[in-house]
């Protein structure tokens, strides 16, 4: 069974370019949000900032209305891992917040293409273990992206993420929530788990775009969904971090579509060829 038989969408270079435009909107929005996070701001205010920036950039929020989701970003605080709904919650000194953002940009034919990324931001001073949690989660994402090579397999990414996290201490890695393919829809095959053996899953080929998003906790990997049917929280109340980038592979290397520099600086530091254009 080939990639297309499995429902995996292979993009043309022009379609990848449209995804890059969407990725830049997402990247710039997240930088704006990162700079806006402070004690006293509400998650609803952050959502309004994001929506205004996305729409003023000529894009559409991916999340708004997606399966009924009511906002333009996910804002998940402390023990909320992912899919937190922005609203009246006011951030306080010492909190940590995951901000997940998606945007759609049309190509010349009017077809929409997605970018999807997330950051976890400390609100003022946080305990050292939380700072380290954020560092480990972010570095694990980059290790996963760096493990991707044309001709490799999806779980090469998964194995790199898990191996790095396991080598850093006793952390929980969510298993029921994964990264994913992305393109003309926000979530597509294949899933990109954050754990597992290498050498499995679809082959990594030119034109495939993936979102890599480790979700790591200070305690358990076990989570539940709140009564809002969206917000995912840790069962033991431990705090979590979540980071994400969308990337693709080109004949010359790796291109992180949601990083403002295409990932060039971080990839170079890991000895990974840059494939942007």
C-alpha positions in Angstrom: 0.0 0.0 0.0 1.5 3.4 -1.0 1.3 6.8 0.6 -1.7 8.0 -1.4 -3.6 4.8 -0.6 -3.2 5.6 3.1 -4.8 9.0 2.6 -1.5 10.9 2.9 -1.6 14.2 1.0 1.5 15.0 -1.1 1.9 18.7 -2.0 3.4 20.4 -5.0 6.1 22.9 -4.4 3.6 25.7 -5.0 1.3 24.3 -2.4 4.2 24.0 0.1 4.9 27.7 -0.7 1.3 28.5 0.3 1.8 26.5 3.5 4.9 28.6 4.2 2.9 31.7 3.9 0.4 30.3 6.4 3.3 29.2 8.6 4.7 32.7 8.7 1.3 34.1 9.8 1.3 31.5 12.6 4.9 32.1 13.6 4.4 35.9 13.7 1.1 35.5 15.7 2.8 33.3 18.3 5.7 35.8 18.6 3.1 38.5 19.2 1.3 36.4 21.8 4.6 35.5 23.5 5.3 39.2 23.9 1.8 39.8 25.2 1.8 37.2 28.0 2.0 38.9 31.4 0.3 38.6 34.8 -3.2 40.1 34.6 -4.0 39.4 31.0 -6.8 36.9 30.3 -6.7 34.0 27.8 -9.6 35.6 26.1 -7.6 38.8 25.5 -4.8 36.7 24.0 -7.3 35.1 21.7 -8.6 38.5 20.5 -5.0 39.6 19.8 -4.4 36.4 17.8 -7.6 36.6 15.7 -7.0 40.3 14.9 -3.4 39.6 13.7 -4.3 36.5 11.7 -7.2 38.2 9.9 -5.2 41.4 9.3 -2.5 39.2 7.7 -5.0 38.1 5.1 -5.5 34.6 6.7 -8.3 32.8 8.5 -7.9 31.2 11.9 -7.8 27.4 11.5 -9.3 26.6 14.9 -12.3 28.9 14.9 -15.4 26.7 14.3 -13.2 23.5 13.9 -15.6 20.8 15.1 -17.3 23.6 17.1 -14.2 25.0 18.8 -15.2 28.6 19.7 -11.8 30.5 19.5 -8.8 31.3 17.3 -6.2 29.7 19.6 -6.0 27.1 22.3 -4.7 28.5 25.6 -3.9 25.7 28.1 -2.8 26.8 31.6 -0.7 24.8 34.1 -2.2 21.3 34.3 -4.1 21.8 31.1 -2.1 20.1 28.4 -3.8 21.0 25.2 -7.1 22.4 23.7 -7.9 24.9 26.5 -10.6 27.3 25.5 -9.7 31.0 25.9 -12.0 33.0 28.1 -12.1 34.9 31.4 -9.2 33.1 33.1 -6.6 35.7 34.1 -2.9 34.6 34.0 -1.0 35.1 37.2 2.7 35.3 38.1 4.1 31.8 38.1 1.6 30.3 35.7 2.6 28.5 32.4 0.5 28.7 29.3 0.6 26.7 26.1 -0.6 28.8 23.1 -1.5 26.7 20.0 -2.3 28.6 16.8 -3.4 27.7 13.2 -4.0 29.8 10.1 -5.3 29.2 6.6 -3.9 31.0 3.5 -5.3 30.5 0.0 -3.2 29.6 -3.0 -3.7 31.2 -6.4 -6.6 28.9 -7.1 -8.3 29.9 -3.8 -7.7 26.6 -2.1 -6.7 27.0 1.5 -3.5 25.7 3.1 -2.8 25.4 6.8 0.0 26.2 9.2 0.0 25.0 12.8 2.4 25.6 15.7 2.5 26.0 19.5 4.7 27.5 22.2 4.6 27.2 26.0 5.3 30.4 27.8 6.1 31.1 31.5 4.2 33.9 33.1 6.9 35.8 35.0 9.1 33.7 37.3 8.3 30.0 37.5 9.9 27.1 39.4 13.1 25.8 37.9 11.5 22.4 37.2 8.9 24.2 35.0 11.6 26.0 33.1 13.3 22.7 32.6 10.1 21.1 31.5 9.6 23.7 28.8 13.2 23.4 27.6 13.0 19.6 27.4 9.7 19.7 25.5 11.0 22.2 23.0 14.3 20.4 22.5 12.5 17.1 22.0 10.5 18.7 19.2 13.6 19.8 17.4 15.2 16.4 17.9 12.2 14.9 16.3 12.3 17.2 13.3 16.1 16.7 13.0 15.6 12.9 12.8 13.4 13.2 9.6 15.1 12.3 6.3 13.8 11.6 2.9 13.3 7.9 2.6 13.0 7.5 6.4 9.8 6.6 8.3 7.4 8.6 10.4 8.4 6.9 13.7 12.0 7.9 13.3 10.6 11.3 14.5 8.7 9.6 17.3 11.7 7.7 18.5 13.9 10.8 18.6 11.3 12.7 20.6 10.9 9.9 23.2 14.6 9.1 23.4 15.5 12.7 24.2 12.7 13.1 26.8 13.5 9.8 28.6 17.2 10.8 28.8 16.3 14.0 30.6 14.4 12.6 33.6 11.1 11.2 34.8 8.5 12.9 32.6 5.2 11.9 31.3 4.7 11.8 27.5 1.2 11.8 26.2 0.4 8.8 24.0 -3.3 9.4 23.1 -2.5 12.8 21.5 -0.1 13.0 18.6 1.4 15.2 15.9 -0.2 14.8 12.4 -0.1 15.4 8.7 -1.2 18.8 7.6 -2.0 20.5 4.3 -5.3 21.4 2.8 -6.8 20.3 6.1 -5.4 20.9 9.6 -5.4 17.3 10.7 -4.5 14.6 8.1 -2.9 11.2 8.1 -0.4 10.1 9.2 -0.4 10.5 13.0 3.1 11.4 14.4 3.3 9.8 17.8 5.8 11.1 20.4 6.9 7.6 21.4 7.7 4.4 19.7 10.3 2.4 17.8 11.9 3.9 14.7 11.5 2.6 11.1 7.7 2.3 11.1 4.8 4.2 9.4 4.7 5.9 6.0 7.9 6.9 4.3 9.0 10.5 4.5 8.9 11.9 1.0 9.1 15.2 -0.7 5.7 17.0 -0.5 4.7 15.5 2.8 4.1 18.1 5.6 4.0 17.1 9.2 3.2 18.8 12.5 5.5 17.6 15.3 4.1 18.4 18.8 5.4 16.8 22.0 3.1 17.1 25.0 5.2 16.4 28.2 4.2 16.5 31.9 6.0 16.7 35.2 4.0 13.6 36.3 1.7 11.2 34.6 1.0 10.6 31.0 -2.6 9.9 31.9 -5.1 12.7 31.0 -8.8 13.4 31.0 -11.1 15.8 29.0 -13.1 18.4 31.0 -16.8 18.9 30.7 -16.3 21.5 28.0 -15.4 18.5 25.8 -12.1 20.1 24.8 -9.7 20.9 27.6 -7.2 18.0 28.3 -5.8 18.0 31.8 -3.4 15.7 33.6 -5.0 13.2 36.0 -2.5 13.9 38.7 -2.6 17.7 38.4 1.0 17.9 37.2 1.9 20.8 35.0 2.5 20.3 31.3 4.3 21.8 28.3 3.3 21.6 24.6 5.3 22.9 21.6 4.7 22.4 17.9 6.1 23.2 14.5 5.0 22.3 10.9 7.8 21.1 8.7 8.5 19.5 5.3 11.5 17.9 3.6 12.9 19.1 0.3 15.7 17.7 -1.9 18.2 20.0 -0.1 17.1 19.5 3.5 14.5 20.3 6.2 12.2 23.4 6.1 10.3 24.4 9.2 7.3 26.2 7.7 6.1 27.8 10.9 9.5 29.1 12.1 10.2 32.6 11.1 13.7 31.7 9.8 12.5 28.4 8.4 14.3 26.6 11.3 17.7 27.5 9.7 19.5 28.4 13.0 18.3 25.5 15.1 18.9 23.0 12.2 22.4 24.3 11.6 23.2 23.8 15.3 22.2 20.1 15.0 24.1 19.6 11.7 20.8 19.2 9.7 20.8 20.6 6.1 18.4 23.5 5.6 15.9 23.0 2.8 14.0 26.3 2.6 13.7 28.5 -0.4 
